[in-house]
Amino acid sequence: MHFGVAVFPTDESADPATIARMTEERGFESLFFPEHTHIPVSRRTPYPVGGDLPSEYARTHDPFVALAFAAAATTTLRLGTGILLMAQRDPIVTAKAVASLDVLSGGRVLLGVGAGWNIEEMEDHGVDPARRFGRMREGVEAMRALWTQDEASYEGDHIAFPPTWSWPKPLQPGGPPVLLGGNGKRVLERVVRYGDAWYPNFLGDDDRMIARLEKLRALGEEAGRGALPTTLQVAPTEPERLERLAAAGVTRIVWYLPPRDAASVERSLDRHLAAADAYRSAGG
């Protein structure tokens, strides 16, 4: 089991390089930054977990700029997007950014992607919310073509381009692993179709989570892809619960840090490190 952390890197919190250094110094495997290009003032789309939308959603840095700072400040830390709103992005530009970061970081990128939840945000990008999942899939497929082919082309319903040159190619063969976010009804089928791993939020109930992990394993084996790994975000901390999740297919746990000053981030990192150490001491 790998252990990572995630945080909104904002203009009011500790800077990305400082957070990354503290994370690597404590032996965490990975650091994930989320993405929101902007937050429309309209609150027509409610915050998925209820209540007011936290201010950090509107204040987060661009993920690739922030991850570049994190990469320059570290040597082994895996650098993740958690998650990148792929349906709202140009795949040609994004493929270039991902490949550049992967090369310059020494092949440390993990690409978490999702379709998003904020309807107004999507619409501002010209995205039809009802078609965002197809657009996300085509974006991933188009990027993989650009990463792996010297003369890449793609033809889809949402995205199309003729043969083109695009370098650099990612250092990781085939491109960084694509961790497909989401907890919706059809997410497991999407993971099996074009993802390398599942990247859900914890469902809040161990048995429900394990049932979905078992379904992912069955779907993967049926499709000839085997047991696909899962990175679980906002996860429990008790060693016995983590052991059950590991046995069901979770290979990485990601805990959230507060988007505040360095001292607050450091205290949170130490609490999460204690939970990881307890799991290891219990034989995990």
Beta strands, then each sheet from edge to edge (+ up, - down):
strand 1: 2-6
strand 2: 30-33
strand 3: 78-85
strand 4: 109-114
strand 5: 152-155
strand 6: 160-164
strand 7: 178-181
strand 8: 197-199
strand 9: 230-233
strand 10: 250-256
sheet 1: 8+ 7+ 4+ 3+ 2+ 1+ 10+ 9+
sheet 2: 5+ 6-
end
